[in-house]
Amino acid sequence: MALLEVRNLVVRFPLRRGELTALRDVSFSLDPGDRLGIVGESGAGKSVAAFAILNLVSRPGYISAGQVLFEGEDLVNLSAAELRRIRGNRISMIFQDPMMTLNPVLTIGTQMIECLKAHRTITTAAARHLAIEKLHAVSIPSPETRIDQYPNELSGGMRQRVVIAIALLTDPSVIIADEPTTALDVTIQAEIMTLLLTLCENSDVALILITHDLGVVAQVTQRTMVMYAGRIVEEGPTREIIEHARHPYTQGLINALPERTLPGLPLNQIPGVMPSLMDIPAGCAFHPRCEQATEACRLRVPVYTGRANFRVACHWAATCEQRT
């Protein structure tokens, strides 16, 4: 049995003009120690998938179909009180902006101790000692001093390390990291990614890394899931996807990487923009931007093809596979 299994998840948002489908039939699984990357442009549904796993979809949004099984228990059907056993305890989340995560009027120590007391029966002294241990684990210098400081007294990289330390406080089985390095410079990004990778390898923690940066995915994850307009269009081993992407959208994302362009030339880009989720084209949602599109792409939604550890939803890719 998988540690975390998402089955046919559908998330909708009722609007005045009708219902918007933000996630369409999303399925994937995660075993202990697995590292999964979810990539795609803004609006692809990456963050909605993360929030749906923890049943944190903002109202009026709701999960209209599917299951989120954590150790065999369906989180979709749990009450708010029952979910508190899981959220921030067995499954932790790291958000992209640490200043939105941390309370600016409370010290780091106060926030970490409150987190521990919410999920454990523990004394304040013991909680403080454990908090210092976790700060040390994420390479915060002088954690005995930093624990009594406020978030604004720390740099951006240090604040993100504190957020990671809070996520680790309860020894979770799964960490969901939603664009954890967006606001950081390149050097700090690399440090944070290396830190996450080391923590997952040493503690056998499963990681879901949400990002638009395929370079980061290649550095950290074992498997990659590419999303477009609320649907998974390709999933497989990260190295295979980077080196042999089947879906034209994935190929476009890879070609847009700076290292794929000669110095002095404009970066490659995918023509057009992602469609509004209120007005997804018939057939394959990517076909208006795709150079490989055929009549079948305009008329029929592609089904998944591939093998046990790889799948792609693309008429053109399926045709190429049959020819080879």
Long-range contacts (C-beta under 8 A, 24 or more apart in sequence): 1-71, 1-72, 2-29, 2-30, 2-31, 2-69, 3-30, 3-31, 3-32, 3-34, 3-70, 3-71, 3-173, 3-174, 3-206, 4-29, 4-30, 4-53, 4-68, 4-69, 4-70, 4-91, 4-174, 4-206, 5-29, 5-30, 5-67, 5-68, 5-69, 6-49, 6-53, 6-66, 6-67, 6-68, 6-69, 7-66, 7-67, 7-68, 7-69, 8-65, 8-66, 8-67, 9-49, 9-52, 9-63, 9-65, 9-66, 9-67, 9-68, 10-63, 10-64, 10-65, 10-66, 11-45, 11-48, 11-52, 11-57, 11-61, 11-62, 11-63, 11-64, 11-230, 12-61, 12-62, 12-64, 13-60, 13-61, 13-62, 14-60, 15-278, 17-278, 18-278, 20-277, 20-278, 21-230, 21-277, 21-280, 22-48, 22-61, 22-230, 22-277, 23-48, 23-49, 23-52, 23-230, 23-231, 24-229, 24-230, 24-231, 25-66, 25-231, 26-66, 26-227, 26-230, 26-231, 26-232, 27-66, 27-232, 28-225, 28-232, 28-235, 30-174, 30-206, 30-208, 31-206, 32-173, 32-204, 32-205, 32-206, 33-200, 33-201, 33-204, 33-205, 33-206, 34-206, 34-207, 34-222, 34-223, 35-197, 35-200, 35-206, 35-207, 35-209, 35-220, 35-221, 35-222, 35-223, 36-206, 36-207, 36-208, 36-209, 36-221, 36-222, 36-223, 36-224, 36-225, 37-209, 37-210, 37-211, 37-216, 37-217, 37-220, 37-221, 37-223, 37-224, 37-225, 37-238, 38-208, 38-209, 38-210, 38-211, 38-224, 38-225, 38-227, 39-211, 39-212, 39-213, 39-214, 39-217, 39-224, 39-225, 39-226, 39-227, 39-253, 40-212, 40-226, 40-227, 40-228, 40-253, 41-212, 41-228, 41-274, 42-212, 42-274, 43-229, 43-274, 43-277, 44-227, 44-228, 44-229, 44-230, 44-274, 45-227, 45-229, 45-230, 45-231, 46-178, 46-210, 46-211, 46-212, 46-227, 47-178, 47-179, 47-210, 48-230, 49-210, 49-227, 50-93, 50-176, 50-178, 50-208, 50-210, 53-91, 53-176, 53-208, 54-83, 54-86, 54-87, 54-91, 54-93, 54-176, 55-83, 56-87, 70-174, 71-173, 84-118, 88-115, 88-118, 88-119, 88-170, 89-119, 89-170, 89-172, 90-170, 90-172, 90-173, 90-174, 91-172, 91-173, 91-174, 91-175, 91-176, 92-166, 92-167, 92-168, 92-170, 92-172, 92-174, 92-175, 92-176, 93-167, 93-175, 93-176, 93-177, 93-178, 94-160, 94-163, 94-164, 94-167, 94-175, 94-176, 94-177, 94-178, 94-180, 95-163, 95-178, 95-180, 96-178, 96-179, 96-180, 96-182, 96-183, 97-182, 97-183, 98-151, 98-156, 98-159, 98-160, 98-162, 98-163, 98-183, 99-151, 99-159, 101-163, 101-166, 102-151, 102-159, 102-162, 102-163, 103-151, 104-150, 104-151, 104-152, 105-150, 106-150, 107-147, 107-148, 107-149, 107-150, 108-135, 108-146, 108-147, 108-148, 108-149, 108-150, 108-151, 108-154, 108-162, 109-147, 109-148, 111-166, 112-147, 112-165, 112-166, 112-169, 115-166, 115-169, 115-170, 116-169, 116-170, 119-170, 120-170, 130-169, 131-165, 131-169, 134-165, 134-166, 134-168, 134-169, 135-161, 135-162, 135-165, 137-165, 137-168, 137-199, 138-162, 138-164, 138-165, 138-168, 138-195, 138-199, 139-195, 140-165, 156-183, 156-184, 156-188, 157-184, 157-188, 157-191, 157-192, 160-184, 160-188, 160-192, 161-192, 161-195, 164-192, 164-195, 164-196, 164-199, 168-199, 168-203, 171-203, 172-205, 173-205, 173-206, 174-205, 174-206, 174-207, 174-208, 175-200, 175-205, 175-206, 175-207, 175-208, 176-207, 176-208, 176-210, 177-207, 177-208, 177-209, 177-210, 178-210, 179-210, 179-211, 179-212, 180-209, 181-211, 181-216, 189-216, 190-219, 193-219, 193-220, 196-220, 214-242, 214-253, 214-254, 214-257, 215-257, 218-242, 226-250, 226-253, 228-274, 228-285, 228-286, 229-274, 229-275, 229-277, 229-280, 229-285, 229-286, 230-277, 230-280, 231-285, 231-313, 232-311, 232-313, 233-286, 233-312, 233-313, 233-314, 234-311, 234-312, 234-313, 234-314, 235-310, 235-311, 235-312, 236-306, 236-309, 236-310, 236-311, 236-312, 237-309, 237-310, 240-310, 246-306, 246-312, 246-314, 246-317, 246-320, 246-321, 247-286, 247-312, 247-313, 247-314, 247-317, 248-286, 248-290, 248-291, 248-292, 248-314, 248-316, 248-317, 249-286, 249-289, 249-290, 252-289, 284-313, 284-314, 284-315, 290-316, 292-316
